[in-house]
Amino acid sequence: VQLVESGGGLVQPGGSLRLSCAASGFTYSTYRMRWYRQAPGKERELVAFISSDGGSTNYTDSVKGRFTISRDNRKNAVYLQMNNLKPEDTAVYYCNKGGLSGSWGQGTQVTVSS
């Protein structure tokens, strides 16, 4: 299993970023996918979840209405569109298959600062 995140960076408050995760090494279209994040000194937090067919999504309360998770099963990819970013969104964001005991990417840093 390989998960490779991209798209992080430095953005001002109120800005947007789109994270991407390229998946390989497993039958991607049959698995739920998740985005987690971990801020310095804090525990890793589940941000968003998407079902295998993309028909069901869920978000942690702090990002509802601002973040959108999506997937493309033809490209074996999952995305996280992040709008109206806030300083408290600053964290390393991880793509995940299988929950906390599953497979992880290397993470991509998102920094929201003026």
C-alpha positions as CSV (number, residue, x, y, z in Angstrom):
1,V,0.0,0.0,0.0
2,Q,1.3,3.4,-0.9
3,L,-0.4,6.8,-0.2
4,V,1.2,10.0,-1.4
5,E,-0.2,13.3,-0.3
6,S,0.4,16.7,-2.0
7,G,-0.9,20.2,-2.2
8,G,-0.1,21.6,1.2
9,G,1.6,24.9,1.7
10,L,1.4,28.3,3.4
11,V,-1.9,30.2,3.0
12,Q,-3.4,33.3,4.6
13,P,-6.5,33.1,6.7
14,G,-9.6,32.9,4.5
15,G,-7.6,31.2,1.7
16,S,-8.0,27.8,0.1
17,L,-6.0,24.8,-0.6
18,R,-6.7,21.5,-2.3
19,L,-5.0,18.4,-1.0
20,S,-4.5,15.3,-3.2
21,C,-3.6,11.7,-2.3
22,A,-2.5,9.2,-4.8
23,A,-3.2,5.6,-3.8
24,S,-1.6,2.4,-5.1
25,G,-1.0,-1.2,-4.1
26,F,-4.6,-2.1,-3.2
27,T,-8.1,-2.2,-4.8
28,Y,-8.7,1.4,-4.2
29,S,-12.4,1.5,-5.3
30,T,-13.4,-0.9,-2.6
31,Y,-12.1,1.0,0.4
32,R,-13.3,3.9,2.5
33,M,-10.8,6.7,2.7
34,R,-10.0,9.3,5.3
35,W,-8.1,12.5,5.9
36,Y,-6.6,13.0,9.3
37,R,-4.6,15.9,10.6
38,Q,-2.2,16.4,13.5
39,A,-1.2,19.8,14.9
40,P,1.9,20.3,17.0
41,G,1.4,18.9,20.5
42,K,-2.0,17.5,19.7
43,E,-3.4,14.1,18.9
44,R,-4.1,13.0,15.4
45,E,-7.7,14.0,14.5
46,L,-10.1,12.5,11.9
47,V,-11.1,15.4,9.6
48,A,-13.2,13.7,6.9
49,F,-14.3,10.4,5.6
50,I,-15.7,9.2,2.3
51,S,-17.3,5.9,1.4
52,S,-15.9,3.6,-1.3
53,D,-18.3,4.8,-4.0
54,G,-18.1,8.5,-2.8
55,G,-21.8,8.5,-2.0
56,S,-21.3,9.1,1.7
57,T,-19.1,11.7,3.5
58,N,-18.7,12.9,7.0
59,Y,-16.7,15.7,8.6
60,T,-15.5,16.7,12.0
61,D,-17.6,19.6,13.3
62,S,-14.8,22.2,13.1
63,V,-14.5,21.9,9.3
64,K,-18.2,21.4,8.2
65,G,-19.2,23.8,5.6
66,R,-15.5,24.7,4.8
67,F,-13.9,21.4,3.7
68,T,-15.1,18.9,1.0
69,I,-13.7,15.4,0.6
70,S,-14.1,13.8,-2.8
71,R,-12.5,10.9,-4.7
72,D,-11.9,9.7,-8.2
73,N,-11.9,5.9,-8.4
74,R,-10.6,6.0,-12.0
75,K,-7.5,7.8,-10.9
76,N,-7.1,6.1,-7.5
77,A,-7.2,9.5,-5.8
78,V,-8.8,11.2,-2.9
79,Y,-9.0,15.0,-2.4
80,L,-9.7,17.5,0.3
81,Q,-10.8,20.9,-0.8
82,M,-10.3,23.3,2.1
83,N,-11.9,26.8,1.9
84,N,-12.0,29.7,4.4
85,L,-8.9,28.3,6.1
86,K,-8.3,29.4,9.7
87,P,-5.1,29.4,11.7
88,E,-6.4,26.5,13.8
89,D,-6.4,24.4,10.6
90,T,-2.6,24.4,10.7
91,A,-1.4,20.8,10.9
92,V,0.1,18.0,9.0
93,Y,-2.6,16.4,6.9
94,Y,-2.6,12.6,6.3
95,C,-4.4,10.4,3.8
96,N,-5.5,7.2,5.4
97,K,-6.8,3.8,4.5
98,G,-8.2,1.6,7.2
99,G,-8.4,4.0,10.2
100,L,-5.8,4.4,13.0
101,S,-4.4,0.9,12.6
102,G,-4.4,1.2,8.8
103,S,-2.1,2.6,6.2
104,W,-0.8,6.2,6.1
105,G,0.9,8.6,3.7
106,Q,3.9,10.7,4.7
107,G,1.7,13.8,5.3
108,T,1.6,17.3,3.8
109,Q,2.0,20.4,5.9
110,V,-0.7,23.0,5.9
111,T,0.1,26.4,7.5
112,V,-2.5,29.1,7.8
113,S,-0.9,32.3,8.8
114,S,-0.8,36.0,7.9
